[in-house]
Amino acid sequence: MLSEASIKNLRIISYPDPILRKQAKPIETFDTSVSLLTEKMWELMHQGRGVGLAGPQVGLSLRIFVWNPSGDPKDNQVAINPKLENLQGQTACEEGCLSVDGVNVEIKRAEYVEMQAQLPDGSTYRLAAEGLPARIWQHENDHLDGRLIVDYMSPAEEIANRRAIKELTAKHPKPAAHKRKKVRR
C-alpha cells in the first residue's frame, strides 16, 4: 500500500487543501503498511493534542481514522473502513479540528452511535458509544466523506472565525476554488 519512507514523512494537512474535500477510498489491502500508518497517525494525533485524526488529514484519501478520547496512549484506537449505524439522539457541542486550526464550531451530532470497522490485520469489530467517543467517530467519519467543521458554521460563526480561515487560506500554497458544503443544522 504505502512505503515506510512515505509514512514517516506524513504530516497533518491544513484547510483548504483539496484532499480534505475528497471522498476517501476503502482500504482493501491489509499489510504491514497499514499498521505503520496507524502508528504514525497516532503519533501525529498526540503531537497535535487531538482526539482523532482521519486519513485525508494526513494527505491520504483512505477510509481510516485513529481516535483516543483520554489522551493516554494505551487508549489509542483505529477504525478502518468504518460504517456508522443506529445514530440516536442529538446534542450540540463545540468542536475544533487539527486541519482547521483556530476554528471552533458548535455542531449537533447524534448522542449514541454504533460502528462497524476493521483493524490493521483486516479483522472486523463492532462498538457502540455515546458522548465524546460517538462525537469523535462522527467528526472523523465526516473527514472520510469530505466534510469539515466549516460546513456546519452558522452566519455568526462565519464572522467569528473569518480571521482564522483567512489565515489558513493565506498559508496554503494554492487556495482551493471550492464552495463550502452547507450542512443543515
C-alpha positions as CSV (number, residue, x, y, z in Angstrom):
1,M,0.0,0.0,0.0
2,L,2.5,2.7,1.2
3,S,6.2,2.7,1.6
4,E,7.7,3.0,5.1
5,A,9.5,6.2,3.9
6,S,6.3,7.8,2.7
7,I,4.5,7.0,6.0
8,K,7.4,8.5,8.0
9,N,7.0,11.8,6.0
10,L,3.3,12.2,6.7
11,R,2.1,15.4,8.3
12,I,-1.2,17.0,9.2
13,I,-2.8,18.7,6.2
14,S,-4.5,22.1,6.7
15,Y,-7.6,23.7,5.3
16,P,-8.2,24.5,2.4
17,D,-6.1,21.6,0.9
18,P,-8.3,19.9,-1.7
19,I,-7.7,16.4,-0.4
20,L,-9.8,17.3,2.6
21,R,-12.8,17.6,0.3
22,K,-12.4,14.2,-1.4
23,Q,-14.4,11.1,-0.7
24,A,-11.9,8.7,0.8
25,K,-11.5,5.2,-0.7
26,P,-11.7,2.0,1.3
27,I,-8.6,0.2,2.3
28,E,-8.5,-3.2,0.6
29,T,-5.0,-4.5,1.2
30,F,-4.1,-5.2,4.9
31,D,-0.3,-5.5,5.0
32,T,2.3,-4.1,7.4
33,S,2.0,-0.6,5.9
34,V,-1.5,-0.4,7.5
35,S,0.0,-1.0,11.0
36,L,2.8,1.5,10.3
37,L,0.3,4.1,9.0
38,T,-1.9,3.6,12.2
39,E,1.2,4.2,14.4
40,K,2.2,7.3,12.5
41,M,-1.4,8.7,12.7
42,W,-1.5,8.1,16.5
43,E,1.8,9.9,16.8
44,L,0.6,12.9,14.8
45,M,-2.7,13.0,16.7
46,H,-0.9,13.1,20.0
47,Q,1.6,15.7,18.8
48,G,-1.4,17.9,17.7
49,R,-3.1,17.3,21.0
50,G,-6.2,16.0,19.2
51,V,-8.6,13.2,20.0
52,G,-9.0,11.9,16.4
53,L,-7.3,12.0,13.0
54,A,-8.5,10.8,9.7
55,G,-6.6,9.6,6.5
56,P,-7.4,12.7,4.5
57,Q,-6.0,14.9,7.3
58,V,-2.5,13.3,6.6
59,G,-2.9,13.6,2.9
60,L,-4.2,10.1,2.2
61,S,-7.6,9.6,0.6
62,L,-8.2,6.4,2.6
63,R,-11.0,5.4,4.9
64,I,-9.1,5.2,8.1
65,F,-9.2,7.2,11.3
66,V,-7.5,6.9,14.7
67,W,-9.0,8.2,17.9
68,N,-8.4,8.4,21.6
69,P,-10.8,10.3,24.0
70,S,-8.5,10.2,27.0
71,G,-5.1,11.2,25.6
72,D,-3.5,8.2,27.2
73,P,-1.6,6.2,24.5
74,K,-3.0,2.9,26.0
75,D,-6.4,4.1,24.8
76,N,-5.4,4.5,21.1
77,Q,-8.0,3.1,18.7
78,V,-8.2,2.7,15.0
79,A,-11.2,2.4,12.6
80,I,-10.6,1.2,9.1
81,N,-13.4,1.3,6.5
82,P,-15.9,2.4,9.3
83,K,-19.6,2.3,9.0
84,L,-21.7,4.3,11.4
85,E,-25.1,2.9,12.2
86,N,-28.1,3.3,14.6
87,L,-27.4,7.0,15.3
88,Q,-29.7,8.1,18.1
89,G,-30.5,11.3,20.0
90,Q,-28.9,14.7,19.3
91,T,-26.7,17.1,21.3
92,A,-24.8,20.2,20.4
93,C,-21.2,20.8,21.4
94,E,-18.3,22.9,20.2
95,E,-15.7,21.2,18.1
96,G,-12.3,22.1,16.8
97,C,-10.2,20.3,14.2
98,L,-6.5,19.6,13.7
99,S,-6.8,20.5,10.0
100,V,-8.8,23.7,10.6
101,D,-6.6,25.1,13.4
102,G,-8.1,28.0,15.3
103,V,-11.7,27.5,14.2
104,N,-14.4,26.3,16.6
105,V,-17.9,25.4,15.6
106,E,-21.0,24.3,17.6
107,I,-22.2,21.1,15.9
108,K,-25.3,19.0,16.5
109,R,-24.4,15.3,16.5
110,A,-26.0,12.0,17.5
111,E,-25.5,11.2,21.2
112,Y,-25.3,7.4,20.5
113,V,-23.6,5.6,17.6
114,E,-22.8,2.1,16.7
115,M,-19.7,1.5,14.4
116,Q,-18.5,-1.5,12.4
117,A,-14.9,-1.2,11.3
118,Q,-11.7,-3.1,10.7
119,L,-8.3,-3.4,12.4
120,P,-4.9,-3.2,10.7
121,D,-5.0,-7.0,10.3
122,G,-8.3,-6.8,8.4
123,S,-10.4,-8.3,11.2
124,T,-13.8,-6.7,11.8
125,Y,-15.2,-5.4,15.1
126,R,-18.3,-3.6,16.3
127,L,-18.5,-0.9,19.0
128,A,-21.2,1.3,20.5
129,A,-20.6,4.6,22.1
130,E,-22.1,7.7,23.4
131,G,-20.7,11.1,24.5
132,L,-17.2,12.0,23.3
133,P,-16.3,8.8,21.5
134,A,-19.5,8.9,19.5
135,R,-18.8,12.6,18.6
136,I,-15.2,11.7,17.6
137,W,-16.4,8.9,15.3
138,Q,-18.9,11.3,13.6
139,H,-16.3,14.1,13.2
140,E,-13.7,11.7,11.7
141,N,-16.2,10.0,9.5
142,D,-17.1,13.4,8.1
143,H,-13.5,13.8,7.1
144,L,-13.8,10.5,5.2
145,D,-16.7,11.9,3.3
146,G,-15.1,15.3,2.5
147,R,-17.0,17.3,5.1
148,L,-15.3,19.7,7.5
149,I,-16.4,21.7,10.6
150,V,-16.6,24.9,8.4
151,D,-19.5,23.3,6.6
152,Y,-21.5,23.5,9.9
153,M,-20.9,27.1,10.7
154,S,-23.8,29.5,11.4
155,P,-23.6,33.0,10.0
156,A,-22.4,34.2,13.4
157,E,-19.7,31.5,13.5
158,E,-18.6,32.5,10.0
159,I,-18.0,36.0,11.2
160,A,-16.3,34.9,14.4
161,N,-14.0,32.5,12.5
162,R,-13.3,34.8,9.5
163,R,-9.8,35.8,10.5
164,A,-8.7,32.2,11.3
165,I,-10.0,30.9,8.0
166,K,-8.4,33.8,6.1
167,E,-5.0,33.0,7.8
168,L,-5.3,29.3,7.0
169,T,-6.2,30.1,3.3
170,A,-3.2,32.5,3.1
171,K,-0.8,29.8,4.3
172,H,-2.0,27.3,1.7
173,P,0.2,27.3,-1.5
174,K,-2.8,27.1,-3.9
175,P,-6.0,28.4,-2.5
176,A,-8.8,26.0,-3.3
177,A,-11.5,27.1,-5.6
178,H,-14.4,25.3,-3.9
179,K,-17.5,26.2,-2.1
180,R,-18.4,25.2,1.4
181,K,-20.7,22.2,1.7
182,K,-23.5,23.7,3.7
183,V,-24.9,21.3,6.3
184,R,-28.4,21.8,7.7
185,R,-28.4,22.5,11.4
